[in-house]
């Protein structure tokens, strides 16, 4: 295969459209459910992993989108720096967002070489 955009598109070399997922987390003693759109890990996530002072917050910020495809969070929203009174995301929501990012990106799949 020659390395060109058309052939790369056929092989699935681009992250594609965000995937709609339902998430559930516990906060304040109650269970909450929401719909999020998750962009599979891509070049944007790799850049964020390298350039962000907080790779986990950066990964969530580039991966979790609203229904218009815009990021839901800025890094400071996740770390608590945007609003110290509000603080960082709770553990339960953070872990649920990381879980769904991994699920959409196939990180749970075990790859074997033939």
N, C-alpha and C positions, 0 to 999 in steps of 0.2 A: 504494500500500500504506500502510495506517495503521501507525504504529510501535507494535507490541504484541508481547508475548512469543510468542504463538502464531505470528504471521507471521515473526518473527525466527527461531524454531526451524526453520520450513520453509525459510528461506533459508540456513541453516547459519551463523548469526551468533554461535553459541556454540562454544567450543573442542571440546566433545565429550569422549568418553572417551579416555584415553591409548591410544597405539598401541604394540603390542608390536614390538620390533625386536631383531635380533641385531647386536652390535657386535664388532669385532675391533681389538685394539691390540697394540703391542709394548712390552714392558717387561723389563728385565733380560736382554735377548738372546733372549727367548722371545715367541711369539705367544699371546695370550689371547683368549678369546671369552666373551661373556656376553649374557644376555638382559636388556633394559631395557624399561621402559614410558615412553613419551615423550608428555607433554602438549603438544599444539600450542600455539604462542605465543598468549597470551591477555591478558586484563586483569591477571592475576597477574604475568605477565612484564613488562608495561609498568610496573606499580608497582615491581617489583624493579629494573628498568632505571633508574628515576628516583630511588629511595630508597637503593639499595645503594651503598656506597662502591666496590664493585667490580662493575660491571654484568655482566661476563662470568661471574663466579662466581655472581652472583645468578640469571642466566638459566639456568645449568646446575642450580642448586639447586631452582628452581621447576619445571623441565621434566622432570627425570629422576626417575622414581618406581619403587617396588618393585611387586610383584604385588598388593599391597593398596592401591595408590594413594597411598602415603606417600612423601615425599621421601627419597631415598637419602642425599643430602648436605645438610649445613648449609654455609653460605658458608665458614666457617672450615675445614671439611674440605677444601675445594677450594683455598683460599689457603694452607693450612698453619698458620694461626693456632690451630686447635683442638689441634694436636699438633706443635710445632716440631721434635721429633725425627723425626717421620714426614715432615714437610714437605708441600709442595703436591702436587697431582696431577701426574703426569708429563705431558709435552707430548703424547705419543702418545694417551693416554686423553682428555686435554682436547680435542684436535682431533677425535677420533672422536665424542665426545659432542656437540660443536658441529655436526659434520657431520650427525648423525642428527636433531638438533633442527631444523636447517635443512631436511632432507629431509621430515620429518613436517609441518613448518609451510609447506611449499611455497615456501621462500625461493629455491630454485634455479630455479623456474619464472619465465619471463619473461612479464610481464603486458603486454598491448597493448590500447590503446583502439581501439574500432571507430568 
